[in-house]
Amino acid sequence: EHTAAVERFRRALSLKKGEPLYEAWLGWAMYLNDPIGARRKAERHLELARRSQPDMYEPYLFMARISEFEGANERATELFSIAVAKASGNIDVAREANLFRVRLKKGKTRKLSESRGTTENKSALDQDIGELLGKLFAKKR
């Protein structure tokens, strides 16, 4: 599913080595592509991005999503809070964090293993990746 995204972010990193945003998106795409097999590699890319650019919210947001999908809700809560603080004013990040809190209160957090193959939990995530890939690889006119 997300193999093309993984390859494109690898390509972007080969063109601009060490770019924290590309590292973060590569980690997220790797996790979505293979949540079990690539989780550690994905987390390494997210950690690299976080260390390279500590004020960037994306690594925290993606780590929060992974934590939620893995059932680590306490860690997800902490990471969503950090992402919101770093994204200052980004309504989409605040909305996602609030939705997580609502799901947590209702006991209905997302777990990727349970939702694998459904579009409900991944459609917004796919859209995020699609939009960024479009920006990265758009042809200049």
C-alpha positions as CSV (number, residue, x, y, z in Angstrom):
1,E,0.0,0.0,0.0
2,H,2.5,2.6,1.1
3,T,5.5,1.1,-0.7
4,A,5.5,3.9,-3.3
5,A,5.6,6.5,-0.6
6,V,8.5,4.8,1.1
7,E,10.4,4.7,-2.1
8,R,9.7,8.4,-2.9
9,F,10.7,9.6,0.6
10,R,13.9,7.5,0.3
11,R,14.5,9.2,-3.1
12,A,13.9,12.6,-1.5
13,L,16.4,11.9,1.2
14,S,18.9,10.8,-1.4
15,L,18.5,14.2,-3.0
16,K,18.6,16.1,0.3
17,K,20.4,14.0,2.9
18,G,19.4,14.5,6.5
19,E,16.4,16.6,5.7
20,P,14.4,16.2,9.0
21,L,10.9,16.6,7.3
22,Y,11.8,13.8,4.8
23,E,13.1,11.6,7.6
24,A,9.9,12.0,9.6
25,W,7.7,11.3,6.6
26,L,9.8,8.3,5.6
27,G,9.4,6.9,9.1
28,W,5.7,7.3,9.0
29,A,5.3,5.8,5.5
30,M,7.6,2.9,6.6
31,Y,5.4,2.2,9.6
32,L,2.2,2.3,7.6
33,N,3.7,0.1,4.9
34,D,4.8,-2.6,7.4
35,P,3.7,-1.9,11.0
36,I,5.3,-5.0,12.5
37,G,8.4,-5.5,10.4
38,A,9.5,-1.9,10.0
39,R,8.4,-0.3,13.3
40,R,11.9,0.0,14.7
41,K,13.3,1.4,11.5
42,A,10.4,3.8,11.3
43,E,11.0,5.0,14.9
44,R,14.7,5.5,14.1
45,H,13.8,7.8,11.3
46,L,11.4,9.7,13.5
47,E,14.0,10.0,16.2
48,L,16.6,11.3,13.7
49,A,14.1,13.9,12.6
50,R,13.3,14.9,16.2
51,R,16.9,15.3,17.1
52,S,17.8,17.2,13.9
53,Q,15.0,19.7,14.3
54,P,13.6,19.6,17.8
55,D,11.0,22.3,17.1
56,M,9.3,20.4,14.3
57,Y,6.0,18.8,15.3
58,E,5.8,16.0,12.7
59,P,8.0,13.4,14.4
60,Y,5.9,13.8,17.6
61,L,2.7,13.6,15.7
62,F,3.7,10.4,13.9
63,M,5.2,8.9,17.1
64,A,1.8,9.7,18.8
65,R,-0.1,8.0,16.1
66,I,2.2,4.9,16.3
67,S,1.8,4.8,20.1
68,E,-2.0,4.9,19.7
69,F,-2.0,2.2,17.1
70,E,0.3,0.1,19.3
71,G,-2.0,0.6,22.3
72,A,0.5,2.8,24.3
73,N,-2.1,5.4,25.1
74,E,-0.2,7.1,27.9
75,R,2.7,7.7,25.6
76,A,0.4,8.8,22.8
77,T,-1.2,11.4,25.1
78,E,2.2,12.8,26.0
79,L,3.3,12.9,22.4
80,F,0.1,14.4,21.1
81,S,0.5,17.2,23.7
82,I,4.1,17.9,22.5
83,A,3.0,17.9,18.9
84,V,0.2,20.4,19.6
85,A,2.6,22.7,21.5
86,K,5.2,22.6,18.7
87,A,2.5,23.0,16.0
88,S,1.3,26.2,17.5
89,G,-1.9,27.2,15.7
90,N,-2.0,24.2,13.4
91,I,-5.7,23.3,13.7
92,D,-5.3,19.9,12.1
93,V,-2.8,18.7,14.7
94,A,-5.0,20.1,17.5
95,R,-8.1,18.4,16.0
96,E,-6.3,15.1,15.8
97,A,-5.1,15.3,19.4
98,N,-8.6,16.2,20.5
99,L,-10.1,13.3,18.6
100,F,-7.6,11.0,20.3
101,R,-8.6,12.3,23.7
102,V,-12.3,11.7,22.9
103,R,-11.5,8.1,21.7
104,L,-9.5,7.5,24.8
105,K,-12.4,8.7,27.0
106,K,-14.7,6.4,25.2
107,G,-12.2,3.5,25.2
108,K,-12.2,3.4,21.4
109,T,-8.6,4.2,20.5
110,R,-7.4,3.1,17.1
111,K,-5.2,0.0,16.9
112,L,-3.7,-0.6,13.5
113,S,-3.7,-4.4,13.9
114,E,-7.5,-4.2,14.4
115,S,-8.0,-1.8,11.5
116,R,-5.6,-3.2,9.0
117,G,-7.3,-3.2,5.7
118,T,-10.0,-0.7,6.5
119,T,-10.1,2.8,5.2
120,E,-11.7,4.4,8.2
121,N,-8.4,4.9,10.2
122,K,-6.0,5.3,7.3
123,S,-7.8,7.5,4.8
124,A,-6.8,10.8,6.4
125,L,-3.2,9.4,6.8
126,D,-3.1,8.4,3.1
127,Q,-4.4,11.9,2.2
128,D,-1.6,13.5,4.2
129,I,1.1,11.4,2.4
130,G,-0.5,12.0,-1.0
131,E,-0.5,15.8,-0.5
132,L,3.1,15.9,0.7
133,L,4.3,13.7,-2.1
134,G,2.4,15.9,-4.6
135,K,4.3,18.9,-3.2
136,L,7.6,17.2,-3.2
137,F,7.5,15.8,-6.7
138,A,5.3,18.4,-8.5
139,K,6.7,19.4,-11.8
140,K,7.7,23.1,-12.1
141,R,5.7,24.8,-14.8
